[in-house]
Amino acid sequence: TSFSYPALIFTTLIAQPIASISSGVFVSLGIVSWPLAFGVIFVTDMTVDALWYALGLRHAEGTIRLFAKIFQLNQEDIRRAQHLFHTHPAFILVSAKLLGGLGLMPIILFAAGSARMPFGRYMSFNAIGDVLWTSSLMTLGFFFASAVTSIENTVQRIFFGFFCLILFACI
C-alpha cells in the first residue's frame, strides 16, 4: 500500500476523475485511507491548477493574440471574457470543477490567470469546487466498489469456465 499514494499522484496528474473514483473503490477495499487518498488527490490537483494559473498570468498576452487570430476574436470579446472572471469567479470556477471542465479545465484555469484574477480568490473558489468534485467521485467509487468486485468475480468465473472447456476439449 505504500506504493498506492505515489501511484495516486501520477494517476491524478493523468486523469483526476479516474483517480478519485478508483480511490473510493480502494478505500472500500481497505487498500488506502480516505483522508490520505483525498489529501493526495486534492493537493496534486490544486498544485496543477496553480501552475495553469501561473502560465496564464505569465504567457497570457501571446496566447490571447494566438486565440484571437484563430477564433477571430476582437478586443471586446477578450475584454468581456476577462471581465467574467472578475464578476462571477465563484460560478465559473466551482461549476467548471463540478462539470469536470468539460475537457476545457486547463483553458479555464489559464484564462483565470490571464484575467489577473486575484490568486487567493482563485485558489479559494477552486478549492471549494475541488473538494466537492473529489469527494463526490470518491463517494461514488466507495459505494460502487461492490459492483466493481462483483464484475471482477464474474469475469474470473467466465474465464475459469472458458479455461475448463478448453481443457476438457483438449483431453
KOLVO-758533 format. One record per residue (C-alpha): residue in three letters; y, x, z. Coordinates in steps of 0.25 Angstrom, whole numbers, plus 5000, padded with zeros to 4 digits. Each point is the difference from the previous one (the first is absolute). Layout:
// residues N
PT, ALA, Y, X, Z $
...
// end
This chain:
// residues 171
PT, THR, 5000, 5000, 5000 $
PT, SER, 5009, 5012, 5001 $
PT, PHE, 5000, 5001, 4985 $
PT, SER, 5004, 4985, 4999 $
PT, TYR, 5015, 5002, 5004 $
PT, PRO, 5003, 5011, 4990 $
PT, ALA, 4993, 4992, 4989 $
PT, LEU, 5008, 4988, 5004 $
PT, ILE, 5013, 5008, 4998 $
PT, PHE, 4995, 5003, 4986 $
PT, THR, 4996, 4986, 4997 $
PT, THR, 5013, 4995, 5005 $
PT, LEU, 5007, 5009, 4990 $
PT, ILE, 4992, 4995, 4988 $
PT, ALA, 4999, 4985, 5004 $
PT, GLN, 5006, 4995, 5013 $
PT, PRO, 4994, 4986, 4998 $
PT, ILE, 4986, 5006, 4999 $
PT, ALA, 5002, 5009, 5012 $
PT, SER, 5004, 4988, 5008 $
PT, ILE, 4989, 4991, 4997 $
PT, SER, 4989, 5010, 5001 $
PT, SER, 5006, 5005, 5013 $
PT, GLY, 4999, 4986, 5005 $
PT, VAL, 4985, 5000, 4996 $
PT, PHE, 4998, 5014, 5007 $
PT, VAL, 5007, 4994, 5013 $
PT, SER, 4990, 4989, 4999 $
PT, LEU, 4988, 5009, 4999 $
PT, GLY, 5005, 5009, 5011 $
PT, ILE, 5003, 5012, 4991 $
PT, VAL, 5015, 5001, 5003 $
PT, SER, 5009, 4995, 5010 $
PT, TRP, 5010, 4989, 4996 $
PT, PRO, 5013, 5007, 5007 $
PT, LEU, 4996, 5014, 4993 $
PT, ALA, 4997, 4994, 4987 $
PT, PHE, 5012, 4992, 5000 $
PT, GLY, 5009, 5011, 5004 $
PT, VAL, 4994, 5010, 4989 $
PT, ILE, 5003, 4989, 4989 $
PT, PHE, 5014, 4997, 5006 $
PT, VAL, 5005, 5014, 5001 $
PT, THR, 4994, 5004, 4987 $
PT, ASP, 5006, 4988, 4993 $
PT, MET, 5014, 5002, 5007 $
PT, THR, 5000, 5015, 4996 $
PT, VAL, 4998, 4997, 4986 $
PT, ASP, 5010, 4989, 5000 $
PT, ALA, 5010, 5009, 5006 $
PT, LEU, 4997, 5010, 4988 $
PT, TRP, 5003, 4989, 4990 $
PT, TYR, 5013, 4997, 5007 $
PT, ALA, 5004, 5015, 5000 $
PT, LEU, 4996, 5001, 4985 $
PT, GLY, 5009, 4988, 4997 $
PT, LEU, 5011, 5006, 5008 $
PT, ARG, 4999, 5013, 4993 $
PT, HIS, 4997, 4997, 4986 $
PT, ALA, 5006, 4986, 4998 $
PT, GLU, 5011, 5004, 4990 $
PT, GLY, 4991, 5006, 4989 $
PT, THR, 4989, 4989, 5002 $
PT, ILE, 5009, 4989, 5000 $
PT, ARG, 5006, 5005, 4987 $
PT, LEU, 4986, 5001, 4994 $
PT, PHE, 4996, 4986, 5005 $
PT, ALA, 5013, 4994, 4994 $
PT, LYS, 4998, 5007, 4987 $
PT, ILE, 4985, 4995, 4999 $
PT, PHE, 5003, 4986, 5005 $
PT, GLN, 5014, 4999, 4994 $
PT, LEU, 5007, 4997, 5013 $
PT, ASN, 5015, 5001, 5002 $
PT, GLN, 5007, 5005, 5012 $
PT, GLU, 5002, 4985, 5005 $
PT, ASP, 4985, 4998, 5000 $
PT, ILE, 4998, 5013, 5008 $
PT, ARG, 5011, 4997, 5010 $
PT, ARG, 4994, 4986, 5002 $
PT, ALA, 4986, 5006, 5003 $
PT, GLN, 5006, 5010, 5010 $
PT, HIS, 5008, 4989, 5007 $
PT, LEU, 4987, 4992, 5003 $
PT, PHE, 4995, 5012, 5009 $
PT, HIS, 5013, 4999, 5008 $
PT, THR, 5001, 4984, 5001 $
PT, HIS, 4985, 4997, 5001 $
PT, PRO, 4993, 5012, 5005 $
PT, ALA, 4990, 4993, 5009 $
PT, PHE, 4996, 4990, 4990 $
PT, ILE, 4998, 5011, 4989 $
PT, LEU, 4992, 5010, 5008 $
PT, VAL, 4992, 4991, 5009 $
PT, SER, 4996, 4990, 4989 $
PT, ALA, 4997, 5012, 4991 $
PT, LYS, 4991, 5006, 5010 $
PT, LEU, 4993, 4987, 5002 $
PT, LEU, 4998, 4998, 4986 $
PT, GLY, 4994, 5014, 4998 $
PT, GLY, 5013, 5003, 4992 $
PT, LEU, 4992, 4993, 4988 $
PT, GLY, 4998, 5014, 4995 $
PT, LEU, 5015, 5004, 5001 $
PT, MET, 5001, 5005, 5014 $
PT, PRO, 5004, 5014, 4996 $
PT, ILE, 5011, 4995, 4991 $
PT, ILE, 5005, 4990, 5011 $
PT, LEU, 5000, 5011, 5011 $
PT, PHE, 5006, 5010, 4990 $
PT, ALA, 5011, 4990, 4997 $
PT, ALA, 5003, 4998, 5015 $
PT, GLY, 5003, 5015, 5000 $
PT, SER, 5008, 4999, 4988 $
PT, ALA, 5008, 4989, 5005 $
PT, ARG, 5003, 5009, 5012 $
PT, MET, 4995, 4989, 5010 $
PT, PRO, 5001, 5006, 5014 $
PT, PHE, 4988, 5007, 5003 $
PT, GLY, 4998, 4994, 5014 $
PT, ARG, 5001, 4986, 4995 $
PT, TYR, 4991, 5004, 4988 $
PT, MET, 4989, 5005, 5009 $
PT, SER, 5002, 4989, 5010 $
PT, PHE, 4997, 4989, 4990 $
PT, ASN, 4990, 5008, 4993 $
PT, ALA, 4992, 5002, 5013 $
PT, ILE, 5001, 4985, 5003 $
PT, GLY, 4993, 4997, 4986 $
PT, ASP, 4990, 5011, 5002 $
PT, VAL, 4996, 4995, 5014 $
PT, LEU, 4998, 4986, 4994 $
PT, TRP, 4993, 5005, 4988 $
PT, THR, 4991, 5010, 5006 $
PT, SER, 4996, 4992, 5012 $
PT, SER, 4997, 4988, 4991 $
PT, LEU, 4991, 5008, 4991 $
PT, MET, 4993, 5007, 5011 $
PT, THR, 4997, 4986, 5006 $
PT, LEU, 4995, 4995, 4987 $
PT, GLY, 4990, 5012, 5000 $
PT, PHE, 4996, 4998, 5014 $
PT, PHE, 4996, 4985, 4998 $
PT, PHE, 4994, 5002, 4987 $
PT, ALA, 4991, 5012, 5005 $
PT, SER, 4988, 4991, 5002 $
PT, ALA, 5001, 4996, 4985 $
PT, VAL, 5001, 5014, 4996 $
PT, THR, 4988, 5004, 5008 $
PT, SER, 4993, 4988, 4995 $
PT, ILE, 5002, 5003, 4986 $
PT, GLU, 4996, 5015, 5002 $
PT, ASN, 4987, 4994, 5007 $
PT, THR, 4997, 4991, 4988 $
PT, VAL, 5002, 5011, 4990 $
PT, GLN, 4991, 5009, 5008 $
PT, ARG, 4989, 4989, 4999 $
PT, ILE, 5002, 4998, 4985 $
PT, PHE, 4998, 5015, 4998 $
PT, PHE, 4988, 5001, 5009 $
PT, GLY, 4994, 4988, 4993 $
PT, PHE, 5003, 5006, 4987 $
PT, PHE, 4994, 5013, 5004 $
PT, CYS, 4987, 4993, 5005 $
PT, LEU, 4999, 4993, 4987 $
PT, ILE, 5001, 5013, 4992 $
PT, LEU, 4991, 5007, 5010 $
PT, PHE, 4989, 4989, 4998 $
PT, ALA, 5002, 5000, 4985 $
PT, CYS, 4997, 5015, 4999 $
PT, ILE, 4987, 4999, 5009 $
// end
